[in-house]
Amino acid sequence: MNNKIYLSESDMPKEWYNILADMPTPLAPPLHPVTMQPMKPEELGALFPMALLEQEMTSQRWIKIPEEVLDIYALWRPSPLYRAYRLEEALKTPAKIYYKYEGGSPAGSHKPNTAIPQAYYNKKEGINRLATETGAGQWGSSLSFAGNIFGIEVIVYMVKVSYEQKPYRRIMMETWGGKVIPSPSNLTAAGRAVLAQDPNSNGSLGIAISEAVEDAIQRKDTHYALGSVLNHVLLHQTIIGLEAQKQMKLAGAYPDVVIGCVGGGSNFGGIAMPFAQDKINGKNVRLLAVEPAACPTITKGVYAYDYGDTAKMAPVVQMHTLGHDFMPPGIHAGGLRYHGMSPIISRLVKDNLIDAVAYKQNPVFEAALTFSRTEGIIPAPEAAHAVKGAIDEALKAKEEGKEKTILFCLSGHGHFDLASYDKYLNGQLDDYEYPEAAIKESLTKLPKV
Ligand SMILES: *Cc1c(COP(=O)(O)O)cnc(C)c1O
């Protein structure tokens, strides 16, 4: 009876898995936001290094992880796989619950898995400055950590509501040398345009992305980095699922269901894509994406071409979207607020390889408390969506009297999100559900392609 299944550092995967090699339906090409013609790699060259653009488009199945990246990964990887015995006992479920814990990274989440290779490839192509956006601060801190390792200056446009509510993440970024700017700011035309309309704007990820992209386009020494959504980000995150496959094998188990929370889709893609390959090859495994009812991109959005950002500067991609001017409410504590979804995850949903479910935030925090009080780790509010998904699957197994094996990704810890826990514990969280009418309104502004 092992609570934890470890891999040795020498058993860490040496290649990432690229699902583009195996998808039943290929992805539609990203379009230029002005001409609506397929983007040419050189047009994206102002934003990303060639190595990442190649990874974005290649259909090569396995991509070698550079030695320099493996060396940094080894600071916290391989990450442990846990068997949640005490949670199973509390739920009185016949299900076996496993979780892959990504909160042991320096930034406390899965995001350094992609921040490290992104900083590495940029540095290798002579870039010394990276501009990015961050919502709650996990991506900004991960990129600040990575930039610091590779000697790159990192500028982070941080959604203003988070900047004000989560000072500790800002301090974390600054500790690693990152420069943090509340967004919307008056440093960019995109930010100034939003402020002119609403000086008290809370900001949104879509606006912060516009600011970071504008910053990067205007300077030769600067590239842009995105912490989720893109194909190369999911690629880097597959190390989670590849390790989990080895660890499940050591445990003598194979999951009936693989669960992850989805914001832009990177931790879910990371744990689920290696299992999606199994599924495409005939294995019977269910892949379940969990999202908040306040930002129900897959379950209530449409599958269409949409802009990646509010100011329409980022490429237009086919994905599940709530509309690029979607504005999540500041009261929502659960993270996961991006209007779009990874094109890979969206396509696999369309092809019935991935299921999705949405939960309101009180039940999500209730699940997080059950988890904290049995397994000990306090989940990030985002990760708590996956916990809620896993608990519901375990309770369903109990009802059906089925032995079921559940694997989920615990994408990060919640030590910087305790203000949200405080609100939950004091009954101050609203079970907000984004109104259909607002979604419909946003969807009238999709680009015509
Ligand atoms: C950023 C983040 C997420 C959401 O992003 P994805 O790209 O969907 O994984 C989930 N969990 C944690 C802990 C995060 O920091």
The ligand as an SDF file (V2000), in Angstrom:
LIG
                    3D

 15 15  0  0  0  0  0  0  0  0999 V2000
   -3.0370   28.4440  -14.8410 C   0  0  0  0  0  0  0  0  0  0  0  0
   -3.5260   27.3270  -14.0540 C   0  0  0  0  0  0  0  0  0  0  0  0
   -4.5780   26.5140  -14.5130 C   0  0  0  0  0  0  0  0  0  0  0  0
   -5.3140   26.7710  -15.7980 C   0  0  0  0  0  0  0  0  0  0  0  0
   -4.5860   26.7490  -16.9600 O   0  0  0  0  0  0  0  0  0  0  0  0
   -4.5880   25.5590  -17.9900 P   0  0  0  0  0  0  0  0  0  0  0  0
   -3.7670   26.0470  -19.1050 O   0  0  0  0  0  0  0  0  0  0  0  0
   -5.9910   25.2470  -18.3720 O   0  0  0  0  0  0  0  0  0  0  0  0
   -3.9320   24.4100  -17.2830 O   0  0  0  0  0  0  0  0  0  0  0  0
   -4.9740   25.4520  -13.7350 C   0  0  0  0  0  0  0  0  0  0  0  0
   -4.4010   25.2050  -12.5570 N   0  0  0  0  0  0  0  0  0  0  0  0
   -3.4030   25.9670  -12.0640 C   0  0  0  0  0  0  0  0  0  0  0  0
   -2.8260   25.6380  -10.7300 C   0  0  0  0  0  0  0  0  0  0  0  0
   -2.9320   27.0390  -12.8090 C   0  0  0  0  0  0  0  0  0  0  0  0
   -1.9430   27.7830  -12.3310 O   0  0  0  0  0  0  0  0  0  0  0  0
  1  2  1  0
  2  3  1  0
  2 14  2  0
  3  4  1  0
  3 10  2  0
  4  5  1  0
  5  6  1  0
  6  7  2  0
  6  8  1  0
  6  9  1  0
 10 11  1  0
 11 12  2  0
 12 13  1  0
 12 14  1  0
 14 15  1  0
M  END
$$$$
